[in-house]
Amino acid sequence: MVKRRPTIVAICRTPTTILSKNIINMKNIINMTLKNGIIASMLFFTTGFASKAQNEQSEQTSSEQFNKHEYSAYLTVSLSNLLYQLDSDGKKHSSPGFGAGATYTFNFDARWGVAGGMEFSTFGRKTKYAQLSEKYNTFDPNSTPASNLEYSYSIRDYEEKQKLVLFSIPVKAQFKTPVGTGLDFYAAAGFKVGIPVSSKVTMSGGRINSEAHYEYENVTYNKLPQHGFFNNNVYGTHHSKIEIGVAFILSLESGLRFDLGSIGLCTGIYFDYGLNNTGKSNNKHPVTFNTPVIYESVLNSTLSNKLKTMSVGLKAGIVF
């Protein structure tokens, strides 16, 4: 019986076989790398877009946050004038004015609102004449018989100091927009109704001369001061009031508002201009013939016309 030896088959790996397997492994590694890179890129961009959207939403939410109700108090300093027309001899000089007020603002959104409130403000002006003179016809009921007469006067170095206090009710539309961190620009436009609270006029001068010519006698009198006929007498100092009505005023302002946390500080400039003639009377005379004579401001006389208010100045206040 013949025994068979087991056959041993030797498998030999050629270099070609080894190279093919290495290429396959490299392709697998490359595919895995590409898949991981794509996934990482998708995660990166997704995270970026989500973060951007979140920031935009946060900014939008922040911009939509505003105080619906705001209160403010402020002070003003200005050139506040009484505007009127004088004859060619009169000279007008501006005077400083001051004011204080408080407002309530209802904001529709972060930019637009409407404001109303109350305000006290002063107005003033000086009027000067090297020589104030006038001639007019009048009537003397105390003469015997009662008679028409022509009255004339002249005052050297005449000066008036006019002062007025108005209580105003402003109503304005307001716009504001951010211009920096914690800094807004604002502008407002509207109207004010100005109600006169007090007025005072101080008149002073040098020498006064006056005379009257009576028709029925055909005589001129000029040395009877007790009857209003002066001859180089001292005019002295006298007082009067401005006869003035309600003023309707156009009001404009703009400035900056600083956010200080719980409160804000606002500073700006403003311009107020009276739209109507507020003078109640201009049919009197600075020296009205009577016994004794009556001294009046030129603002209440025939020498002036079209009394209005005007103010331009600086404004500063707090908002809370």
C-alpha positions in Angstrom: 0.0 0.0 0.0 1.5 3.2 -1.2 1.1 6.4 1.1 0.5 9.7 -0.5 2.2 12.7 0.8 0.0 15.8 1.3 0.4 18.3 -1.3 1.5 21.8 -0.2 0.5 24.6 -2.4 2.5 27.7 -1.9 0.7 31.0 -2.6 3.1 33.6 -3.7 2.0 37.3 -3.5 3.4 39.2 -6.4 4.2 42.9 -6.1 1.3 43.7 -8.3 -1.2 42.3 -5.9 0.3 44.2 -2.9 0.1 47.5 -4.9 -3.5 47.0 -5.7 -4.5 46.5 -2.1 -2.6 49.6 -1.1 -4.4 51.7 -3.6 -7.7 50.4 -2.4 -6.8 51.3 1.2 -5.7 54.8 0.2 -9.0 55.4 -1.7 -10.9 54.3 1.4 -8.9 56.8 3.6 -9.4 59.6 1.1 -13.2 58.9 0.9 -13.4 58.9 4.7 -11.4 62.2 4.9 -13.7 63.8 2.3 -16.8 62.7 4.1 -15.5 64.0 7.4 -14.4 67.3 5.8 -17.8 67.8 4.2 -19.6 67.1 7.5 -17.3 69.5 9.3 -17.8 72.2 6.7 -21.6 71.8 6.9 -21.5 72.0 10.7 -19.3 75.1 10.4 -21.5 77.0 8.0 -24.7 75.9 9.8 -23.3 77.1 13.1 -22.2 80.4 11.4 -25.6 81.1 9.9 -27.4 80.2 13.1 -25.1 82.6 15.0 -25.7 85.4 12.5 -29.4 84.9 12.6 -29.3 84.9 16.4 -27.3 88.1 16.4 -29.6 89.8 13.9 -32.6 88.8 15.9 -30.9 90.1 19.1 -30.2 93.4 17.4 -33.7 93.6 16.0 -35.1 92.9 19.5 -32.8 95.5 21.0 -33.8 98.1 18.5 -37.4 97.4 19.1 -37.0 98.1 22.8 -37.9 101.7 23.7 -39.6 103.7 26.4 -43.2 104.3 25.3 -43.6 107.1 27.9 -40.9 109.6 28.5 -40.7 112.8 30.7 -38.2 115.6 30.5 -37.4 118.9 32.2 -35.2 121.6 30.6 -33.8 125.1 30.7 -33.2 127.5 27.9 -31.1 130.6 27.3 -31.6 132.7 24.2 -31.9 135.9 22.4 -35.7 136.4 22.9 -37.0 139.4 21.1 -40.2 141.3 20.7 -40.5 142.0 17.0 -42.2 145.2 15.9 -41.9 148.0 13.4 -41.0 151.5 14.4 -40.8 154.8 12.5 -37.4 155.5 11.1 -36.0 157.3 14.1 -36.4 154.4 16.6 -33.5 152.0 17.3 -34.1 148.5 18.7 -31.7 146.4 20.6 -31.9 142.6 21.5 -32.1 141.4 25.0 -31.3 137.9 26.6 -34.1 135.6 27.5 -34.5 132.6 29.7 -37.0 129.7 30.0 -37.9 126.5 31.8 -40.3 123.8 31.0 -41.4 120.1 31.2 -42.7 117.8 28.5 -44.3 114.4 28.2 -43.5 112.3 25.1 -45.5 109.3 23.7 -43.2 107.2 21.5 -44.9 105.2 18.7 -41.7 103.3 18.1 -37.9 103.7 18.7 -37.8 106.7 16.3 -41.1 108.6 16.2 -43.1 110.2 18.9 -45.3 113.2 19.8 -44.6 115.5 22.7 -46.6 118.1 24.7 -46.0 120.0 27.9 -45.7 123.5 29.4 -43.1 126.2 29.4 -42.3 129.6 30.9 -40.2 132.0 28.8 -39.1 135.6 29.0 -38.8 138.1 26.1 -37.3 141.5 26.1 -36.1 144.4 24.0 -34.8 147.9 24.3 -35.9 150.9 22.2 -34.0 154.2 22.0 -34.7 157.5 20.4 -32.3 160.4 20.4 -35.4 162.5 20.3 -38.9 161.1 20.4 -41.4 163.5 19.0 -45.0 163.5 17.7 -47.8 165.8 16.8 -51.5 164.9 16.7 -55.0 166.3 17.0 -57.1 165.7 20.1 -59.9 167.2 22.2 -59.9 169.0 25.5 -63.2 168.4 27.3 -62.1 170.5 30.3 -61.6 173.8 28.4 -64.3 176.5 28.3 -65.7 175.9 25.9 -64.6 172.4 25.1 -62.2 172.6 22.2 -60.2 170.8 19.6 -56.5 171.3 19.8 -53.2 170.2 18.2 -50.8 168.7 20.7 -47.1 168.2 20.1 -44.2 167.0 22.3 -40.6 166.0 22.1 -38.4 164.0 24.6 -34.6 163.9 24.4 -32.6 160.7 25.0 -35.7 158.5 25.3 -35.4 154.8 26.2 -37.7 151.9 26.9 -36.9 148.5 28.5 -39.6 146.0 27.6 -40.1 142.7 29.3 -42.7 139.9 28.7 -43.3 136.5 30.3 -45.2 133.9 28.3 -46.7 130.7 29.5 -46.6 128.3 26.5 -48.2 125.0 25.7 -46.0 123.2 23.0 -47.1 120.3 20.8 -44.5 118.8 18.6 -43.7 115.7 16.5 -40.3 114.2 17.3 -37.8 112.0 15.4 -34.6 110.4 16.7 -32.1 108.0 15.4 -28.8 106.5 16.8 -25.6 108.0 15.6 -23.3 106.2 18.1 -23.1 104.0 21.1 -25.5 105.6 23.6 -25.9 108.7 21.4 -29.0 109.8 19.4 -29.7 112.7 17.1 -33.2 114.2 17.5 -35.3 116.8 15.8 -38.7 118.1 16.6 -41.2 120.5 14.9 -44.5 121.8 16.0 -46.4 124.8 17.5 -46.8 126.6 20.7 -49.7 128.6 22.1 -48.2 131.5 24.2 -50.4 133.1 26.9 -49.0 136.4 28.4 -48.5 136.1 32.1 -46.9 139.5 32.9 -45.4 142.5 31.0 -43.6 145.5 32.1 -42.2 148.6 30.4 -39.8 151.1 32.0 -39.6 154.4 30.1 -36.9 157.0 30.8 -35.7 160.2 29.2 -34.1 163.6 29.5 -35.9 166.8 28.9 -39.5 167.0 27.6 -41.1 169.9 25.8 -44.8 170.1 24.8 -47.4 172.6 23.6 -51.0 172.8 22.5 -52.6 175.0 20.0 -56.4 175.7 20.7 -58.5 176.3 17.7 -61.2 178.4 19.3 -58.7 180.8 20.9 -56.0 180.5 18.3 -53.6 180.4 21.2 -50.6 178.1 21.9 -49.8 177.1 25.5 -46.4 175.6 26.5 -45.7 176.6 30.2 -48.5 174.9 32.1 -47.0 171.5 33.3 -50.1 170.8 35.5 -52.1 170.8 32.3 -49.5 168.8 30.2 -47.7 171.7 28.6 -44.0 171.4 29.4 -41.1 173.7 28.8 -37.8 171.9 29.2 -39.0 169.8 32.1 -37.4 166.6 33.3 -39.2 163.6 31.8 -37.9 161.2 34.6 -38.9 157.5 34.7 -42.4 156.0 34.1 -43.9 152.6 33.9 -46.4 150.9 31.7 -47.6 147.5 30.4 -47.6 145.9 27.0 -51.1 145.3 25.7 -50.6 141.9 24.1 -52.8 138.9 23.2 -52.3 135.2 22.7 -49.3 134.2 20.5 -49.3 131.3 18.0 -45.7 130.2 17.6 -43.9 128.0 15.1 -41.3 125.9 17.0 -38.2 124.0 15.7 -35.4 122.3 17.5 -32.6 119.7 17.0 -29.8 118.3 19.0 -28.1 115.3 20.6 -29.3 112.9 23.4 -26.9 111.1 25.6 -27.9 107.8 27.2 -26.6 107.7 30.8 -28.5 104.6 31.9 -31.7 105.3 33.8 -31.8 108.9 32.5 -30.7 110.8 29.4 -29.2 114.1 28.8 -30.2 116.2 25.8 -28.7 119.4 24.4 -29.7 121.3 21.3 -30.7 124.5 19.6 -34.2 125.8 19.0 -36.0 128.5 17.0 -39.4 129.9 17.9 -41.2 132.4 15.6 -44.5 134.1 16.3 -47.0 133.7 13.5 -49.6 136.4 14.4 -49.7 140.0 15.4 -50.2 139.9 19.2 -50.5 143.7 19.8 -53.9 144.6 21.1 -53.7 148.4 20.8 -51.6 150.8 18.8 -53.9 153.8 18.8 -52.4 155.6 21.9 -49.5 158.0 22.2 -46.3 157.8 24.3 -47.4 161.2 25.8 -51.2 161.3 25.8 -52.8 164.7 26.4 -54.8 164.7 29.6 -54.9 166.4 33.0 -52.4 165.1 34.0 -50.8 163.6 30.9 -50.6 159.8 30.5 -47.3 158.1 29.6 -47.5 155.0 27.4 -45.1 152.6 25.8 -44.3 153.0 22.1 -45.6 149.4 21.7 -49.1 150.6 22.6 -48.9 153.7 20.4 -49.3 154.7 16.8 -45.5 154.7 16.4 -45.3 150.8 16.3 -46.9 148.1 14.4 -47.1 144.3 14.1 -46.0 143.0 17.5 -44.6 139.4 17.4 -42.3 137.1 19.4 -39.1 135.5 18.3 -36.5 133.4 20.1 -33.4 131.5 19.1 -31.1 129.9 21.6 -29.7 126.8 23.5 -31.7 124.1 25.3 -30.5 121.5 27.8 -32.4 119.1 29.9 -32.8 115.6 31.3 -35.0 112.7 30.1 -36.3 109.9 32.3 
